[in-house]
Amino acid sequence: MAKKEEIDEETQAILDWCIEVEGFLVKGGASRKEAQDHIEEQIEWFTDLFYDGLTPEEAAKEALA
């Protein structure tokens, strides 16, 4: 049985933030799959937005602009 890998707090915070961004992208008209794909494709950009202090809603607005 494989040992479950633990995620550090910082990584978990980014994942949680991206999940919130996904919700705002869906509210903005994207399908859940489109939102997930976009976040995956642009993860470096979204990570920069996270560290720049943008809220998930602000990041989604940037992505939809």
Backbone hydrogen bonds, N-H to C=O, Kabsch-Sander energy under -0.5 kcal/mol:
donor,donor_aa,acceptor,acceptor_aa,energy
12,Q,8,D,-2.4
13,A,9,E,-2.3
14,I,10,E,-2.0
15,L,11,T,-2.5
16,D,12,Q,-2.7
17,W,13,A,-2.2
18,C,14,I,-2.6
19,I,15,L,-2.1
20,E,16,D,-1.8
21,V,17,W,-2.4
22,E,18,C,-2.7
23,G,19,I,-1.7
24,F,20,E,-1.8
25,L,21,V,-2.5
26,V,22,E,-2.3
27,K,23,G,-2.2
28,G,24,F,-1.5
29,G,26,V,-1.6
30,A,25,L,-2.2
35,A,31,S,-2.6
36,Q,32,R,-2.6
37,D,33,K,-2.8
38,H,34,E,-2.5
39,I,35,A,-2.4
40,E,36,Q,-2.5
41,E,37,D,-2.6
42,Q,38,H,-2.0
43,I,40,E,-0.9
46,F,42,Q,-2.5
47,T,43,I,-2.6
48,D,44,E,-2.1
49,L,45,W,-2.1
50,F,46,F,-2.3
51,Y,47,T,-2.4
52,D,48,D,-1.9
53,G,50,F,-1.3
54,L,49,L,-2.2
59,A,55,T,-2.5
60,A,56,P,-2.3
61,K,57,E,-2.1
62,E,58,E,-2.1
63,A,59,A,-2.2
64,L,60,A,-2.1
65,A,61,K,-0.9
65,A,62,E,-0.5
